[in-house]
């Protein structure tokens, strides 16, 4: 039986992310970087995908949590004979991330005696490689394509390697815990470079160092207000998605997790969207995280200049253009295909991206920073480009195949010019703002005349339709509309797209996918912006309870049973939660927030 997406908890090291199931199995781990074809991918390929199993031999129950203020996971297994705690970490170095990937699993006996078994089964990297075990003078090395990995440990009871298993080579072992016993299993990996074989006792020390490093980061993180513990968990989840070699921010840690049981909408989200970066920069600045903000913005600006002059929707984490989509002959999660890498939306025109980029830069400047001359000139040119392009149809925020005059895209262009005017008037970018002001007002007039429906009492999806789109809610916090029209649009969206506290993306999409987590939070944020504070607070209270057991959101939630769907952990889901709470903190009276 396929484990639910909500059963997985992520850990990471700034380059890759591992997903650990409630049963103790690591079923997703690209090595050594997130965008590598995963050598452990049982999440998508049950038979030959590969996994790292660790669990009691006998029947067990599981509880788990993150070590407070960290991305280190503790799982407690309880059997009839005793209990044991497994601490999982992607180990960090003395001065930051390791030059290789190092995953450690520490096993501490708590009480009684618990028989434990482990199995490391390298997969076929989505059928692109056949792993084998090489006997070297320093130990057995697993090789798969250009990836090499080694398994070390102490008191972990390794068996002789099985290089010829029917489903590929595997390493196994077993041991028995007792009160206060300690065992360790660790994996180190590199790609197309020499392989370091770590001392397992130093790896054990490294787990504690990793906990200390995460706690130091959390001390720098600055937030006081409602839902503080959950906000910090979402910030830590976002930190996992920041690709430390460049500063780029992945939209999610996975590819091809389906949005519905019929399949089809299975995308690769291990890329950096300009949109997500805009929301992330807003949050990071508010949290006082200067290094991440500067790294993300600098990476994005360099990447845009390199591939300009036109803006792209997304880029790879190392700053290249996203490759064409490629499909792999594996069954997929829950046998729901396809499994793909790449993303077909890479070449779309999305006008909202201009507003996203300008918002990043305004957030950065408003926080007391200064743009370089080249960036200022580029932004002035993009403001002029927005003036030229906004009348064109595009694919919209939802990356749809039908190009139309989507309302939220026009609002995004309005936002781009509004921010450009503010940047110019502050002296942050060159040029006269008069053209941008005039075109900004033309966009507003066009939206008022073409995108508002008196019959629906709502902003519609696009002119000439009575269908609705939840992404217009984003333009309550941007300031486009915080009045009666936005308030009545919220009601129309709730009536047509709502499912309790949850919300579908746009009209008719409930036949194709589950509810979209970010949209539900956008509704709460918009409610706060239009002054409906009690409704906003109640809605966030409900949504906070819909994360998984360790506070992680995937892309979507099934409104009927609460299960997670889509890629995970999803940056946009956590960003929407953070943005909503920050807005609520700003606009809701303090006395209304004291109990949260």
Phi and psi in degrees as a GROMACS rama.xvg file:
@    title "Ramachandran Plot"
@    xaxis  label "Phi"
@    yaxis  label "Psi"
@TYPE xy
-74.8037  129.691  UNK-2
-69.0288  145.696  UNK-3
-65.1836  148.926  UNK-4
-58.8817  -33.2243  UNK-5
-69.3498  -10.5173  UNK-6
-80.7365  -5.18675  UNK-7
-98.8971  141.764  UNK-8
-120.644  131.713  UNK-9
-89.6893  146.124  UNK-10
-131.096  160.559  UNK-11
-166.318  175.078  UNK-12
-131.578  13.4293  UNK-13
92.3472  -5.14773  UNK-14
-126.903  -31.8204  UNK-15
-145.325  170.739  UNK-16
-135.593  132.698  UNK-17
-105.441  142.312  UNK-18
-110.211  124.106  UNK-19
-112.761  124.898  UNK-20
-81.3703  165.97  UNK-21
-60.9343  -22.8034  UNK-22
-87.4693  5.84638  UNK-23
86.7493  2.10703  UNK-24
-91.0298  133.891  UNK-25
-92.9278  109.296  UNK-26
-106.812  2.54981  UNK-27
-150.292  121.389  UNK-28
-162.988  95.7326  UNK-29
-73.0609  141.342  UNK-30
-133.891  140.43  UNK-31
-86.8015  -2.0972  UNK-32
-121.871  157.483  UNK-33
-59.2186  -35.0388  UNK-34
-87.5053  -3.34471  UNK-35
-65.8774  149.254  UNK-36
-63.2368  124.256  UNK-37
-69.9533  128.908  UNK-38
-80.641  -18.0543  UNK-39
-120.929  105.584  UNK-40
-144.667  39.1134  UNK-41
-61.3953  -21.0785  UNK-42
-52.4487  -35.4844  UNK-43
-111.207  -16.4329  UNK-44
-140.596  91.9882  UNK-45
-60.0186  -35.5803  UNK-46
-88.6001  -45.6125  UNK-47
-124.357  14.5187  UNK-48
-75.4651  -29.8391  UNK-49
96.5774  149.313  UNK-50
-161.69  168.412  UNK-51
-126.555  98.547  UNK-52
-93.0201  143.179  UNK-53
-156.171  117.71  UNK-54
-167.421  162.986  UNK-55
-62.6923  151.235  UNK-56
-70.2653  -39.0068  UNK-57
-87.8522  170.493  UNK-58
-57.7057  143.921  UNK-59
-146.411  161.503  UNK-60
-115.809  154.478  UNK-61
-128.119  137.3  UNK-62
-130.118  153.918  UNK-63
-154.104  163.168  UNK-64
-162.412  161.579  UNK-65
-82.9893  141.425  UNK-66
-54.8028  127.685  UNK-67
-48.959  134.858  UNK-68
68.6531  22.7825  UNK-69
-139.119  172.146  UNK-70
-108.747  34.9702  UNK-71
-104.112  128.43  UNK-72
-100.456  134.944  UNK-73
-112.848  124.858  UNK-74
-120.399  126.732  UNK-75
-106.356  121.14  UNK-76
-101.427  130.256  UNK-77
-121.767  124.143  UNK-78
-116.166  178.353  UNK-79
-64.8379  -22.7413  UNK-80
-96.9357  -13.3268  UNK-81
162.954  -167.279  UNK-82
-141.133  157.131  UNK-83
-147.917  146.94  UNK-84
-114.647  128.547  UNK-85
-108.111  126.261  UNK-86
-108.895  119.275  UNK-87
-109.629  130.222  UNK-88
-144.993  142.607  UNK-89
-89.3496  110.283  UNK-90
-74.0087  136.898  UNK-91
-103.956  159.698  UNK-92
-89.4151  -176.364  UNK-93
-65.2762  -35.2335  UNK-94
-118.533  32.1056  UNK-95
123.363  -152.83  UNK-96
-67.465  151.847  UNK-97
-70.2163  152.122  UNK-98
-75.36  -10.7016  UNK-99
-124.552  166.867  UNK-100
-86.411  134.45  UNK-101
-138.7  112.642  UNK-102
-108.811  128.427  UNK-103
-121.456  140.477  UNK-104
-127.804  105.436  UNK-105
-95.38  132.964  UNK-106
-119.308  115.496  UNK-107
-110.634  124.756  UNK-108
-72.3252  133.607  UNK-109
-103.182  -55.0512  UNK-110
-154.21  158.003  UNK-111
65.2688  -163.911  UNK-112
-122.399  128.312  UNK-113
-124.669  121.038  UNK-114
-78.0548  123.089  UNK-115
-115.171  146.33  UNK-116
-133.116  146.623  UNK-117
-134.271  154.022  UNK-118
-147.497  128.232  UNK-119
-115.301  112.841  UNK-120
-120.646  95.0181  UNK-121
-65.3691  139.338  UNK-122
-95.7783  -171.754  UNK-123
-93.8536  12.4255  UNK-124
51.4533  54.0825  UNK-125
58.0882  41.5621  UNK-126
69.7021  19.305  UNK-127
-98.5787  -5.92732  UNK-128
-152.801  153.438  UNK-129
-115.867  105.673  UNK-130
-68.8759  152.103  UNK-131
-145.546  164.28  UNK-132
-106.553  123.33  UNK-133
-103.598  127.961  UNK-134
-84.9798  118.758  UNK-135
-118.363  170.461  UNK-136
-65.8821  -18.6856  UNK-137
-108.793  2.7707  UNK-138
137.842  176.754  UNK-139
-81.6454  131.357  UNK-140
-117.606  129.045  UNK-141
-89.5243  128.958  UNK-142
-121.112  139.105  UNK-143
-145.236  105.47  UNK-144
61.526  -127.571  UNK-145
-92.1104  0.482641  UNK-146
-91.8603  134.131  UNK-147
-125.141  139.643  UNK-148
-143.632  153.782  UNK-149
-132.436  148.71  UNK-150
-115.142  127.523  UNK-151
-128.916  170.354  UNK-152
176.105  -178.472  UNK-153
-141.896  142.969  UNK-154
52.3551  35.0308  UNK-155
-108.701  2.68594  UNK-156
59.543  52.3318  UNK-157
-70.3236  141.39  UNK-158
-89.2263  172.522  UNK-159
-63.5616  139.293  UNK-160
-58.4061  148.16  UNK-161
-109.841  92.154  UNK-162
-77.747  -11.3836  UNK-163
-123.321  32.0037  UNK-164
-58.8214  152.98  UNK-165
-59.2363  -26.8521  UNK-166
-112.574  22.5583  UNK-167
111.885  169.698  UNK-168
-65.7959  154.308  UNK-169
-153.999  154.395  UNK-170
-116.8  137.963  UNK-171
-137.961  167.071  UNK-172
-173.978  170.418  UNK-173
-155.193  152.824  UNK-174
-161.108  169.693  UNK-175
-123.616  129.342  UNK-176
-89.8958  154.495  UNK-177
-135.058  167.51  UNK-178
-53.9205  128.082  UNK-179
71.8036  8.45569  UNK-180
-76.5624  157.108  UNK-181
-137.243  134.459  UNK-182
-133.026  157.991  UNK-183
-146.582  138.473  UNK-184
-128.015  131.707  UNK-185
-138.748  152.19  UNK-186
-127.319  133.644  UNK-187
-123.583  141.305  UNK-188
-144.831  147.673  UNK-189
-136.627  170.622  UNK-190
-134.583  116.309  UNK-191
58.8639  39.0864  UNK-192
-159.247  167.92  UNK-193
-58.2469  159.224  UNK-194
-113.672  126.234  UNK-195
-88.6984  132.463  UNK-196
-100.405  106.266  UNK-197
-76.5171  153  UNK-198
-75.4233  121.263  UNK-199
-60.3819  -31.572  UNK-200
-69.5491  -32.6502  UNK-201
-71.8894  -31.9911  UNK-202
-63.3004  -41.7545  UNK-203
-58.86  -44.5432  UNK-204
-62.6849  -36.5833  UNK-205
-62.9659  -29.666  UNK-206
-61.122  -46.0076  UNK-207
-65.3502  -38.0292  UNK-208
-63.8855  -39.494  UNK-209
-63.0719  -42.0856  UNK-210
-59.9923  -45.4726  UNK-211
-62.6295  -40.0065  UNK-212
-63.7821  -43.2831  UNK-213
-64.3281  -40.2946  UNK-214
-66.514  -35.0031  UNK-215
-64.0666  -42.7405  UNK-216
-60.0897  -42.4649  UNK-217
-66.4712  -28.3305  UNK-218
-67.6527  -35.6392  UNK-219
-70.7237  -36.7793  UNK-220
-56.0344  130.525  UNK-221
-127.032  106.675  UNK-222
-150.895  129.47  UNK-223
-130.377  127.856  UNK-224
158.962  -165.538  UNK-225
-66.6945  148.852  UNK-226
55.016  40.0279  UNK-227
-59.8947  -44.4923  UNK-228
-63.0989  -42.8705  UNK-229
-70.2962  -34.9163  UNK-230
-63.0634  -42.6666  UNK-231
-63.8721  -39.1354  UNK-232
-63.2181  -40.1783  UNK-233
-66.7338  -37.2393  UNK-234
-64.4355  -40.1829  UNK-235
-65.3511  -37.7532  UNK-236
-63.0667  -41.2472  UNK-237
-64.2305  -38.1038  UNK-238
-59.3813  -34.9738  UNK-239
-61.2465  -28.4988  UNK-240
-92.0488  -3.08938  UNK-241
-83.3812  119.098  UNK-242
-82.3232  101.056  UNK-243
-61.8146  -30.489  UNK-244
-61.127  -26.4523  UNK-245
-123.229  -26.2287  UNK-246
96.866  -3.7804  UNK-247
-66.5121  159.092  UNK-248
-122.68  116.179  UNK-249
-72.9502  142.909  UNK-250
-69.0562  -29.2739  UNK-251
-163.434  171.395  UNK-252
-94.167  -0.59452  UNK-253
-133.215  170.959  UNK-254
-127.783  150.69  UNK-255
70.7366  10.952  UNK-256
-73.4565  125.698  UNK-257
-73.7108  154.403  UNK-258
-94.4776  -6.63102  UNK-259
-163.536  161.54  UNK-260
-65.882  -18.8775  UNK-261
-80.9637  -14.2416  UNK-262
76.6233  -166.111  UNK-263
96.6612  -53.4305  UNK-264
-90.3389  64.7348  UNK-265
-115.144  102.195  UNK-266
-113.138  160.714  UNK-267
-93.3442  118.175  UNK-268
-107.378  15.3248  UNK-269
-86.4265  46.2107  UNK-270
-131.271  170.988  UNK-271
-105.857  114.163  UNK-272
-88.5095  136.452  UNK-273
-57.6528  -39.691  UNK-274
-56.8897  -50.1503  UNK-275
-63.9917  -37.2407  UNK-276
-62.8267  -38.0656  UNK-277
-60.9953  -46.4518  UNK-278
-67.9346  -37.0028  UNK-279
-66.6963  -43.4448  UNK-280
-60.2834  -39.4932  UNK-281
-60.3734  -43.8907  UNK-282
-70.381  -44.5678  UNK-283
-62.7042  -39.7601  UNK-284
-61.4782  -44.4829  UNK-285
-65.6646  -27.1523  UNK-286
-87.8799  -1.98073  UNK-287
76.4545  18.7879  UNK-288
-90.9077  84.0128  UNK-289
-69.3097  -40.5802  UNK-290
-65.39  -47.381  UNK-291
-63.933  -39.4081  UNK-292
-61.622  -48.8972  UNK-293
-65.3756  -42.5879  UNK-294
-63.5391  -43.9891  UNK-295
-65.1113  -45.69  UNK-296
-65.9552  -44.9667  UNK-297
-62.5585  -42.8344  UNK-298
-60.2934  -46.0573  UNK-299
-62.7279  -44.2165  UNK-300
-66.1011  -41.7862  UNK-301
-60.9147  -43.1832  UNK-302
-65.6947  -43.2766  UNK-303
-63.7455  -43.037  UNK-304
-63.1227  -38.9467  UNK-305
-65.4711  -35.9021  UNK-306
-109.701  11.5773  UNK-307
-74.7319  -172.296  UNK-308
-82.2901  -17.6606  UNK-309
-74.6319  146.715  UNK-310
-80.1661  141.454  UNK-311
-104.48  155.02  UNK-312
-66.483  -38.9499  UNK-313
-148.075  162.655  UNK-314
-139.448  162.048  UNK-315
-71.317  164.563  UNK-316
-67.9305  -19.4728  UNK-317
-100.578  11.2293  UNK-318
92.6104  15.6507  UNK-319
-96.7547  173.97  UNK-320
-77.5304  146.108  UNK-321
-67.4053  133.442  UNK-322
-73.3692  165.687  UNK-323
-60.1791  151.952  UNK-324
-67.2978  139.731  UNK-325
-129.101  133.59  UNK-326
-102.449  145.008  UNK-327
-118.77  144.877  UNK-328
-83.3183  58.7997  UNK-329
-124.421  158.695  UNK-330
-72.2103  -25.0457  UNK-331
89.1655  168.113  UNK-332
-61.5356  127.427  UNK-333
60.6031  22.4875  UNK-334
58.0186  39.945  UNK-335
-112.957  99.3252  UNK-336
-83.7372  174.306  UNK-337
-90.9158  168.455  UNK-338
-108.955  124.325  UNK-339
-135.667  157.479  UNK-340
-122.217  161.997  UNK-341
81.2357  176.179  UNK-342
-151.062  122.885  UNK-343
-70.0181  -12.9238  UNK-344
-80.0257  1.13125  UNK-345
-61.5054  -27.7774  UNK-346
-103.92  6.96603  UNK-347
-71.4376  153.968  UNK-348
-89.4991  119.014  UNK-349
-127.195  107.976  UNK-350
-67.3263  -26.9725  UNK-351
-61.8284  -20.4679  UNK-352
-64.7159  -26.3658  UNK-353
-66.7947  -41.138  UNK-354
-65.9258  -36.6695  UNK-355
-62.9634  -47.9037  UNK-356
-64.3287  -44.1159  UNK-357
-63.3426  -35.8496  UNK-358
-64.9059  -39.0698  UNK-359
-57.1571  -47.4688  UNK-360
-70.4887  -36.4112  UNK-361
-67.143  -41.2129  UNK-362
-57.7517  -43.1107  UNK-363
-64.6067  -45.0334  UNK-364
-68.4219  -43.1637  UNK-365
-62.4833  -22.3358  UNK-366
-82.6443  2.94271  UNK-367
100.282  18.1853  UNK-368
-105.882  169.396  UNK-369
-124.244  132.509  UNK-370
-80.2581  149.863  UNK-371
-77.8057  165.428  UNK-372
-62.9489  -42.3611  UNK-373
-62.8145  -41.0435  UNK-374
-65.926  -42.5286  UNK-375
-57.2015  -45.0776  UNK-376
-65.5767  -39.655  UNK-377
-63.2292  -42.7309  UNK-378
-66.0691  -38.5505  UNK-379
-61.8133  -40.848  UNK-380
-64.4702  -37.9259  UNK-381
-69.9643  -32.6549  UNK-382
-63.4483  -43.3011  UNK-383
-62.5804  -39.2336  UNK-384
-64.7344  -36.8228  UNK-385
-61.8854  -40.9109  UNK-386
-59.2198  -36.6485  UNK-387
-78.557  -32.2693  UNK-388
-95.4354  -21.2327  UNK-389
-61.993  -22.1795  UNK-390
-78.651  -6.82508  UNK-391
-85.0957  151.153  UNK-392
-71.9542  158.516  UNK-393
-146.634  -173.875  UNK-394
-90.4662  -4.67916  UNK-395
74.3881  172.852  UNK-396
-62.0072  -30.8257  UNK-397
-86.8918  8.40326  UNK-398
57.9731  46.5112  UNK-399
-82.2156  152.048  UNK-400
-71.8843  -23.6114  UNK-401
-87.5089  118.5  UNK-402
-81.7064  125.22  UNK-403
-144.325  175.627  UNK-404
-89.5651  73.7793  UNK-405
-67.4065  134.157  UNK-406
-58.8813  -45.8518  UNK-407
-65.7745  -28.1662  UNK-408
-67.0853  -41.523  UNK-409
-65.6143  -39.4853  UNK-410
-63.0557  -35.652  UNK-411
-64.5636  -37.319  UNK-412
-66.812  -39.9697  UNK-413
-57.8182  -44.3097  UNK-414
-64.1443  -39.6277  UNK-415
-59.1561  -45.1478  UNK-416
-74.2976  -33.5497  UNK-417
-62.4187  -43.1844  UNK-418
-70.5467  -36.1614  UNK-419
-63.1918  -39.9191  UNK-420
-61.7834  -45.5951  UNK-421
-62.5381  -41.5252  UNK-422
-65.9889  -40.2441  UNK-423
-67.0016  -42.5071  UNK-424
-68.9565  -23.4803  UNK-425
-86.942  -5.11473  UNK-426
84.0034  8.98911  UNK-427
-77.2073  -29.0326  UNK-428
-131.514  153.069  UNK-429
-80.6765  171.525  UNK-430
100.759  160.486  UNK-431
-83.236  137.165  UNK-432
-88.915  1.33765  UNK-433
-62.8047  -44.3608  UNK-434
-62.8996  -41.6924  UNK-435
-65.346  -38.2842  UNK-436
-63.0741  -45.3443  UNK-437
-64.4999  -43.0654  UNK-438
-70.9387  -33.9804  UNK-439
-58.3203  -43.4105  UNK-440
-70.3601  -31.8896  UNK-441
-65.3676  -39.2677  UNK-442
-63.2951  -44.864  UNK-443
-60.0023  -45.3302  UNK-444
-61.672  -41.5981  UNK-445
-63.4173  -42.5123  UNK-446
-63.6128  -44.9055  UNK-447
-60.6639  -37.525  UNK-448
-83.6575  -27.1671  UNK-449
-116.219  -21.0835  UNK-450
-113.54  -0.425478  UNK-451
-101.945  136.099  UNK-452
-116.254  115.778  UNK-453
-64.039  -35.7655  UNK-454
-65.0096  -43.1745  UNK-455
-85.7969  -12.4604  UNK-456
51.3128  48.7856  UNK-457
-160.542  155.761  UNK-458
-72.0493  129.955  UNK-459
-93.5194  172.149  UNK-460
-59.6195  -46.0821  UNK-461
-161.533  161.202  UNK-462
-58.2352  141.353  UNK-463
87.5974  3.89877  UNK-464
-124.266  160.725  UNK-465
-106.584  10.2706  UNK-466
-76.7532  158.01  UNK-467
-120.748  160.257  UNK-468
-141.127  122.622  UNK-469
-67.813  -18.7105  UNK-470
-70.105  -13.8358  UNK-471
-65.9314  -19.9864  UNK-472
-62.1782  -25.0266  UNK-473
-61.3029  -19.0609  UNK-474
-100.682  16.685  UNK-475
-79.4562  -53.6079  UNK-476
-65.9693  -26.7938  UNK-477
-69.3785  -16.2499  UNK-478
96.2762  1.16005  UNK-479
-61.618  -44.3368  UNK-480
-152.715  116.935  UNK-481
-121.698  25.8615  UNK-482
-112.903  -152.34  UNK-483
-64.5561  -37.2274  UNK-484
-63.0151  -43.7568  UNK-485
-66.7351  -38.0533  UNK-486
-62.569  -43.7813  UNK-487
-72.5874  -28.3644  UNK-488
-63.8146  -40.1246  UNK-489
-57.3613  -44.2155  UNK-490
-64.7278  -41.0211  UNK-491
-65.2109  -41.9242  UNK-492
-63.6354  -40.9054  UNK-493
-62.0598  -42.626  UNK-494
-66.7263  -39.997  UNK-495
-91.6259  -36.8435  UNK-496
-115.093  -4.75689  UNK-497
-78.2804  148.377  UNK-498
-140.581  82.0581  UNK-499
65.7284  -131.501  UNK-500
-75.6197  -9.66511  UNK-501
-93.4748  169.09  UNK-502
-148.96  136.129  UNK-503
-81.6323  163.709  UNK-504
-73.7636  -45.8044  UNK-505
-157.756  168.95  UNK-506
-58.5009  131.884  UNK-507
86.6212  -13.2075  UNK-508
-74.8371  -13.7713  UNK-509
-62.3128  -17.5517  UNK-510
-81.4425  -10.4819  UNK-511
-118.404  -18.2931  UNK-512
-160.457  176.326  UNK-513
-87.9025  179.461  UNK-514
-70.0544  151.563  UNK-515
-100.093  119.207  UNK-516
-57.8481  -46.0438  UNK-517
-58.722  -39.4882  UNK-518
-60.66  -38.0185  UNK-519
-62.9401  -41.5349  UNK-520
-70.6241  -35.7572  UNK-521
-60.5533  -36.106  UNK-522
-63.7952  -42.4844  UNK-523
-63.2676  -41.6741  UNK-524
-64.3519  -42.8442  UNK-525
-64.0983  -38.4325  UNK-526
-59.1463  -42.5778  UNK-527
-63.6332  -40.3733  UNK-528
-65.1904  -33.954  UNK-529
-91.1484  7.10611  UNK-530
92.7482  7.11166  UNK-531
-94.7576  69.1245  UNK-532
-67.8916  -44.0042  UNK-533
-61.6432  -40.8227  UNK-534
-63.653  -40.408  UNK-535
-62.6605  -45.6624  UNK-536
-64.5103  -44.0113  UNK-537
-62.7125  -39.6696  UNK-538
-66.1687  -43.3024  UNK-539
-64.0797  -39.4894  UNK-540
-55.7174  -43.0584  UNK-541
-68.0012  -42.2625  UNK-542
-69.412  -34.4337  UNK-543
-58.5183  -36.2172  UNK-544
-75.0863  -2.61251  UNK-545
-102.512  0.544216  UNK-546
-68.9624  168.814  UNK-547
-75.1732  -173.557  UNK-548
-64.7226  -19.612  UNK-549
-113.667  19.4142  UNK-550
84.3544  20.8029  UNK-551
-103.041  136.963  UNK-552
-108.492  136.132  UNK-553
-86.315  -163.261  UNK-554
-76.1742  -38.5636  UNK-555
-137.369  161.651  UNK-556
-132.95  134.725  UNK-557
-74.9485  119.079  UNK-558
-66.2896  -21.0579  UNK-559
-81.9238  -40.3347  UNK-560
-125.966  -1.127  UNK-561
78.0402  5.63085  UNK-562
-72.8525  155.094  UNK-563
-89.6226  146.891  UNK-564
-138.207  157.819  UNK-565
83.4853  178.581  UNK-566
-66.9785  153.324  UNK-567
-148.743  154.508  UNK-568
-66.301  141.789  UNK-569
-95.4987  118.864  UNK-570
-58.259  -44.8943  UNK-571
-63.237  -34.8382  UNK-572
-63.0042  -48.6688  UNK-573
-68.9549  -36.1499  UNK-574
-64.6033  -40.4381  UNK-575
-63.7487  -39.9292  UNK-576
-61.8424  -47.8042  UNK-577
-62.4826  -47.9737  UNK-578
-60.5616  -40.2732  UNK-579
-62.0747  -46.5902  UNK-580
-67.5002  -38.1589  UNK-581
-63.364  -40.2482  UNK-582
-65.3718  -44.4212  UNK-583
-59.2118  -43.1086  UNK-584
-60.9675  -32.4596  UNK-585
-78.5901  -34.5289  UNK-586
-109.561  -17.9875  UNK-587
-92.8695  135.673  UNK-588
-55.0015  142.168  UNK-589
-58.6449  -36.8326  UNK-590
-64.6028  -24.9294  UNK-591
-76.94  -12.613  UNK-592
-103.434  -2.87829  UNK-593
-64.2888  -27.3301  UNK-594
-91.5052  7.72911  UNK-595
